[in-house]
Amino acid sequence: MAALSYQVLRPARALSSPKLSSSLLFSIRLLTSSSSSSIGSGVDLQAASFGGPSQSVPPLRREPNQRNVQWVFLGCPGVGKGTYASRLSNLLGVPHIATGDLVREELSSSGPLAPELAEVVNQGKLVSDEIIINLLSNRLQASAAKGESGFILDGFPRTIRQAEILEGVTDIDLVINLKLREDALLAKCLGRRLCSECGGNYNIASIDIKGEDGNPDMYMPPLLPPPHCASKLITRADDTEVVVKERLRVYNEMSRPVEEFYRSRGKLLEFDLPGGIPESWPKLLQALNLEDHDKQSAAA
């Protein structure tokens, strides 16, 4: 398989929603206009599969004068996309853009979309393509205005239509699909807490699952807040067992075609999380052929 190149932009294809594609095209054109590089020698992504079936991921090379990475994180709600995407964002010096955060920011702003969004989110449904692409376009334009280059998308695309729109306006270099066994995923979602004062994200779940049927043991310690946040923790309104299960069902139903979309293009890296951050972070870096010189961060 030929190596993936870091093209800045392909001409937009004819799509069923020209307004959506042109809006996103304009935003990504701004964001990819910078040729600054935050990784001097580029990323060399070896063929790798962690915990899943064997697959072939082509080497990914970049010339020093080319743009930064354009990656996507896939995975069920609560799997840890935000945690690992944020860490990679800091490591590679590119914006981490989480559509879930964009939705929550819009909700908290009490803007014109807030009532519609609140109803959709509280029922565990997926937000419409039109709203998501509108929010994403605004965020990309803000990144471009700050001189940022490249991106790691978290939570987008979630549907084939979104993937086709994104594919039509820019080159995605790599799609990292995070996976976690369902019982651990449910416990993680129900254990999520948010500090009402500082906005910090924590998790009170202590997950200790004994291995069965050939599956290894899994331990994920809680991510507890500092003392000054402990009394201010709140639960997200949509983190109830009924809503979480419905959210997972909807995601699993819609994600398979998206995974196959990127798998068929040789861009999908499947990564089964073996445990908490201290165990998973070094193995994810190994899968991506990256190094984190701040060794202390693996233990966070």
PyMOL commands that set and color helices and strands:
alter all, ss='L'
color gray80, all
select helices_A, chain A and resi 18-31+81-92+99-108+114-122+129-145+160-169+182-191+227-230+241-263+277-288+295-299
alter helices_A, ss='H'
color red, helices_A
select strands_A, chain A and resi 70-74+96-98+151-154+174-179+192-195+201-203+207-209+218-220+233-234+268-272
alter strands_A, ss='S'
color yellow, strands_A
deselect
rebuild
show_as cartoon
